[in-house]
Amino acid sequence: MPNSRSFPPASTFRPVNPTLGKTPKLGPFPGDQVAPWAGICLVSYYICKTVFGLSWLWTGLAAGWGCATWWILTANGAWRWLSKFVSVPNWTRGFALYQPLLENREVNQSKTSHRQILMELQHSQRKSFKATRGRK
C-alpha cells in the first residue's frame, strides 16, 4: 500500500529566495546600525576635533569605541536594551463625580438629587468605618 503522505518529486519544488527573513546588511555590518553609527561619528568628530582639538587618530578611536559599544548593546535587537528606558505609566485611583462642561437646567435638577444620594452614602460609610475602626 503506498504511503499517502509521500512528497512529490524534487523537480516540482519551487525555488525560494534565501534572503527572506534576513536583516539588510552593508557588507558585514547590519543595516540598522548605519544611522546610529553616523550620529556617533558626527558627535565624536564635534567633541574630539572641534571642542578639544584632538588629532584624527583620537577622533577615529573615539568614533570606533562609540560604534563598537552601540553594536554590542544592540546586537540581538535594539529593543532589548532600549526598552529599559521606556517609562512605566503612573496609575492612581481616585474618586470624582462627573461634572459636565455645559450645564442643562432640566438635567442639572436630576443630577443634584443623585449627588445628594452619593454624598449621603459616602458620609454614612465614613461614619460606619470610624465606629468600627477600634473594634476587632
C-alpha positions in Angstrom: 0.0 0.0 0.0 1.6 3.3 -1.0 2.2 6.0 1.6 -0.4 8.8 1.3 2.0 11.3 2.8 4.7 10.9 0.3 6.4 14.0 -1.0 6.3 14.9 -4.7 9.5 14.5 -6.8 12.2 17.1 -6.2 11.7 18.6 -9.7 8.3 20.0 -8.7 9.6 22.1 -5.7 9.8 25.8 -6.3 13.0 27.7 -5.5 12.7 30.1 -2.6 14.5 33.4 -2.1 17.2 32.7 0.6 17.2 36.3 1.8 13.6 36.2 3.1 13.5 36.8 6.8 17.1 38.2 7.0 18.0 41.7 8.1 19.6 44.1 5.5 23.4 44.4 5.6 26.1 46.6 4.3 29.0 44.1 4.0 29.5 42.6 7.4 27.7 45.4 9.2 23.9 45.3 9.9 21.9 47.9 8.1 20.0 49.1 11.2 23.3 50.2 12.7 24.2 52.7 9.9 22.1 55.7 11.2 23.2 55.4 14.8 26.9 55.0 13.8 26.7 58.1 11.6 25.3 60.0 14.6 28.1 58.6 16.8 30.7 59.6 14.3 29.4 63.1 13.9 29.2 63.6 17.7 32.7 62.2 18.2 34.0 64.5 15.5 32.4 67.5 17.1 33.6 66.7 20.6 37.2 65.5 19.7 38.1 67.7 16.8 36.1 70.9 17.4 35.8 71.1 21.2 39.1 69.6 22.3 41.2 70.0 19.1 42.5 66.4 19.1 44.1 64.6 16.2 42.3 62.5 13.7 43.7 59.4 15.4 41.9 60.2 18.7 38.7 61.2 16.8 38.7 57.9 14.9 39.4 55.9 18.1 36.5 57.7 19.9 34.2 57.1 17.0 35.2 53.4 16.8 34.7 53.0 20.5 31.3 54.5 20.4 30.2 52.4 17.4 31.5 49.2 19.0 29.7 50.0 22.2 26.5 50.7 20.4 26.9 47.5 18.3 27.4 45.4 21.5 24.5 46.9 23.3 22.0 46.5 20.4 23.4 43.4 18.6 20.5 41.0 19.2 17.8 43.6 18.8 17.9 47.2 19.9 14.6 46.7 21.9 16.3 44.5 24.5 18.5 47.3 25.7 16.5 50.4 24.7 13.2 49.1 26.2 14.7 49.6 29.7 14.3 53.4 29.3 10.6 53.4 28.5 8.8 55.0 31.4 6.1 53.0 33.2 2.7 54.6 33.4 1.8 56.1 36.8 -1.6 54.7 37.7 -3.6 56.2 40.6 -7.0 55.6 42.0 -9.4 58.4 42.7 -13.0 59.3 43.1 -14.6 62.2 41.4 -18.2 62.9 40.4 -18.8 63.7 36.7 -19.3 67.4 36.1 -20.4 68.3 32.6 -18.9 71.4 30.9 -22.2 72.6 29.6 -25.0 72.8 32.2 -28.6 71.9 31.3 -31.2 73.1 33.8 -33.5 70.1 33.4 -30.7 67.6 33.6 -29.0 69.6 36.4 -32.0 69.2 38.8 -32.0 65.4 38.5 -28.2 65.3 39.0 -28.4 67.2 42.2 -30.6 64.5 43.7 -28.1 61.9 42.6 -25.2 63.9 44.1 -27.1 64.3 47.4 -27.6 60.5 47.5 -23.9 59.8 46.7 -22.8 62.3 49.3 -25.1 60.7 52.0 -23.8 57.2 51.1 -20.2 58.4 51.5 -21.0 60.1 54.7 -22.7 57.0 56.2 -19.8 54.8 55.1 -17.3 57.1 56.8 -19.4 57.0 60.0 -19.6 53.2 60.0 -15.9 52.9 59.3 -15.0 55.3 62.2 -17.3 53.4 64.5 -15.8 50.0 63.8 -12.1 51.1 63.5 -11.1 50.3 67.0 -13.0 47.0 67.4 -12.0 43.5 66.4 
